[in-house]
Amino acid sequence: QVQLVESGGGLVQAGGSLRLSCKASGIIFSINAMAWYRQAPGKQRELLAGITSGGSTNYADSVKGRFTISRDNAKNTAYLQMNSLKPEDTAVYFCNADILSTDYRQKDYWGQGTQVTVSS
């Protein structure tokens, strides 16, 4: 019933920028927190940024000052603006959201992931 779909990943040179989008679809009563994670080969999944329903944000030290999480509640969409990208940012980026749907329980949903590759 509920689906999260990430988009906006791709190949970019070091120092460049990308904006990732995460759109929730289906029967959605509300979305609480949303977050972005990433996982590189051989590494643990890493929480990058979170945003509450009220717009409060937090960031991992590794991306603080470079990445910005935002959301558009009318569109059921979260964004991750990524600037000053580094090769070590290369990973699969996942969207996560806490969503209330037809079962009347807040559940954790994950997107399929979008690949971000930073060259040089």
Protein Blocks (a to p, Z undefined) as FASTA:
>chain_A
ZZcddehiacddehiacddddddedjdfbdcddddddddehiacddfbdcdfkopacddf
klgokaccdddfklopacdddehiafklgccdddddddddfkopacddddebiadddeZZ
